[in-house]
């Protein structure tokens, strides 16, 4: 669900009050700032992990099959 939310935000390029309230209700947050910061953290972790794994696989395949 987090990935779908992030894709929606990237496509729409905005995060309206309605979206913030939905995110808060779904995740039991009570402050507006928390919803945005959690989504940013999810995005950062996702990009970091995927980049690291892609680099590791690229290097492994490069040196294995050269």
C-alpha positions as CSV (number, residue, x, y, z in Angstrom):
1,X,0.0,0.0,0.0
2,X,2.9,2.4,0.7
3,X,4.2,1.9,-2.8
4,X,0.9,2.6,-4.3
5,X,0.6,5.8,-2.2
6,X,4.1,6.9,-3.3
7,X,3.3,6.3,-6.9
8,X,0.1,8.3,-6.6
9,X,2.0,11.1,-5.0
10,X,4.7,11.1,-7.8
11,X,2.0,11.0,-10.5
12,X,0.0,13.8,-9.0
13,X,2.9,15.7,-7.5
14,X,0.9,16.9,-4.6
15,X,-0.2,15.8,-1.2
16,X,-3.6,17.2,-0.3
17,X,-5.2,17.4,3.1
18,X,-7.6,14.7,2.1
19,X,-4.6,12.4,1.3
20,X,-2.9,13.2,4.6
21,X,-6.1,12.5,6.6
22,X,-6.5,9.1,4.9
23,X,-2.9,8.2,5.6
24,X,-3.3,9.2,9.3
25,X,-6.5,7.2,9.7
26,X,-4.9,4.1,8.1
27,X,-1.8,4.3,10.2
28,X,-3.3,5.8,13.4
29,X,-1.3,9.0,13.3
30,X,-2.6,12.1,14.9
31,X,-0.2,14.8,13.6
32,X,-0.1,16.1,10.0
33,X,3.7,16.1,10.0
34,X,3.9,12.4,10.8
35,X,2.2,11.3,7.6
36,X,4.5,13.1,5.3
37,X,7.6,12.2,7.2
38,X,6.7,8.5,7.3
39,X,6.1,8.5,3.5
40,X,9.4,10.2,2.9
41,X,11.2,7.7,5.1
42,X,9.5,4.8,3.2
43,X,10.6,6.3,-0.1
44,X,14.2,6.8,1.2
45,X,14.5,3.3,2.5
46,X,13.0,1.8,-0.6
47,X,15.3,3.6,-2.9
48,X,18.4,2.9,-0.8
49,X,17.7,-0.9,-0.5
50,X,16.8,-1.2,-4.2
51,X,19.9,0.7,-5.3
52,X,22.2,-1.3,-3.0
53,X,20.8,-4.6,-4.2
54,X,20.9,-3.6,-7.9
55,X,24.5,-2.6,-7.5
56,X,25.4,-5.9,-5.7
57,X,23.7,-7.9,-8.4
58,X,25.2,-5.9,-11.2
59,X,28.7,-6.4,-9.8
60,X,28.1,-10.1,-9.2
61,X,26.8,-10.8,-12.7
62,X,29.5,-8.6,-14.3
63,X,32.3,-10.6,-12.6
64,X,30.6,-14.0,-13.0
65,X,29.8,-13.7,-16.7
66,X,32.2,-10.9,-17.6
